[in-house]
Amino acid sequence: MSAVEVRGVTRRFGDVVALDDVSLEVGHGELVGMLGPNGAGKSTLLSLVSGQRRPDAGVVRLDGRDPREPATRMVLGLTPQETGLPATLRVREVIDFVAGHYPDPVPTGELLEQFGLADLGKRQTGALSGGQKRRLAVALSLVGRPSVVLLDEPTTGLDVSGRTALWDAIRQYHADGGTVLLTSHYLEEVQALAERVVVVDRGKVLADDSLETVLRHVGVRRVLLTDAAGTRQEHLVPDSDAFVRDLVTSGTVFRDLEIRGASLEEAFGQLVNHDTPEGAVR
């Protein structure tokens, strides 16, 4: 039984097809990163897995059960893109309130420390900065010790230190056996966290594999060299061997040649390019 199972799911909003016959399976203990441009269908997919919406066709299961049943959602932690926090409640009060819905919550003080909120426990949530609210939202997703966490753009609005702190918390949760499905516009975030990458565009899954395999299948390579004038050049090419052969054949003078694999950003850019050459991963 998988932690998350999506089979042949279609979801429409009027004439717009947000998800088109999508299938996805996330095993227990996996950390999966989902990438795609705005409007790709990522948030819609998470809303189906969390039971907030129902599919027009297909089957969605959370830990083998219907996510629309309240008892099923006891295993779930969720941080949506937009989090409505009651502005007049204090940070500690919000955590205590959410924790009260679970049989064995993380102690409030421990959670505050983990997310760098210990000094803000008495502050009203309406007085928090955007980054502080985001940290609180992710903290709330973990308060009930869920077995599955859905994180929709979890570090949006955070500075580098705040993002790093959240990465550490997500890694620790995963190291303890938790299952994570996250979306992000920060490509380096998925590259830093995920074991597996799912690329979604226009309601379809374009790629679903390990990070290494996605990068290997996408033919982009970065070639760096220094020309005769001493200028450092960088070229993104589909076939680095052919590129270097052409350089040598043409008699071009160069030195300090380096060839590197594609970053996830480069791979992602090629995957969502609808002019991708035949035979490339789609």
Rosetta blueprint (number, residue, H / E / L):
1 M L
2 S L
3 A L
4 V E
5 E E
6 V E
7 R E
8 G E
9 V E
10 T E
11 R E
12 R E
13 F E
14 G L
15 D L
16 V E
17 V E
18 A E
19 L E
20 D E
21 D E
22 V E
23 S E
24 L E
25 E E
26 V E
27 G L
28 H L
29 G L
30 E L
31 L E
32 V E
33 G E
34 M E
35 L E
36 G L
37 P L
38 N L
39 G L
40 A L
41 G L
42 K H
43 S H
44 T H
45 L H
46 L H
47 S H
48 L H
49 V H
50 S L
51 G L
52 Q L
53 R L
54 R L
55 P L
56 D L
57 A E
58 G E
59 V E
60 V E
61 R E
62 L E
63 D L
64 G L
65 R E
66 D L
67 P L
68 R L
69 E L
70 P L
71 A L
72 T H
73 R H
74 M H
75 V H
76 L E
77 G E
78 L E
79 T E
80 P L
81 Q L
82 E L
83 T L
84 G L
85 L L
86 P L
87 A L
88 T L
89 L L
90 R E
91 V H
92 R H
93 E H
94 V H
95 I H
96 D H
97 F H
98 V H
99 A H
100 G L
101 H L
102 Y L
103 P L
104 D L
105 P L
106 V L
107 P L
108 T H
109 G H
110 E H
111 L H
112 L H
113 E H
114 Q H
115 F L
116 G L
117 L L
118 A H
119 D H
120 L H
121 G L
122 K L
123 R L
124 Q E
125 T H
126 G H
127 A H
128 L L
129 S L
130 G H
131 G H
132 Q H
133 K H
134 R H
135 R H
136 L H
137 A H
138 V H
139 A H
140 L H
141 S H
142 L H
143 V L
144 G L
145 R L
146 P L
147 S L
148 V E
149 V E
150 L E
151 L E
152 D E
153 E L
154 P L
155 T L
156 T L
157 G L
158 L L
159 D L
160 V H
161 S H
162 G H
163 R H
164 T H
165 A H
166 L H
167 W H
168 D H
169 A H
170 I H
171 R H
172 Q H
173 Y H
174 H H
175 A H
176 D L
177 G L
178 G L
179 T E
180 V E
181 L E
182 L E
183 T E
184 S L
185 H L
186 Y L
187 L H
188 E H
189 E H
190 V H
191 Q H
192 A H
193 L H
194 A L
195 E L
196 R E
197 V E
198 V E
199 V E
200 V E
201 D E
202 R L
203 G L
204 K E
205 V E
206 L E
207 A E
208 D E
209 D E
210 S E
211 L H
212 E H
213 T H
214 V H
215 L H
216 R H
217 H H
218 V L
219 G L
220 V L
221 R E
222 R E
223 V E
224 L E
225 L E
226 T E
227 D E
228 A L
229 A L
230 G L
231 T L
232 R E
233 Q E
234 E E
235 H E
236 L E
237 V E
238 P L
239 D L
240 S H
241 D H
242 A H
243 F H
244 V H
245 R H
246 D H
247 L H
248 V H
249 T H
250 S H
251 G L
252 T L
253 V L
254 F E
255 R E
256 D E
257 L E
258 E E
259 I E
260 R E
261 G E
262 A L
263 S L
264 L H
265 E H
266 E H
267 A H
268 F H
269 G H
270 Q H
271 L H
272 V L
273 N L
274 H L
275 D L
276 T L
277 P L
278 E L
279 G L
280 A L
281 V L
282 R L
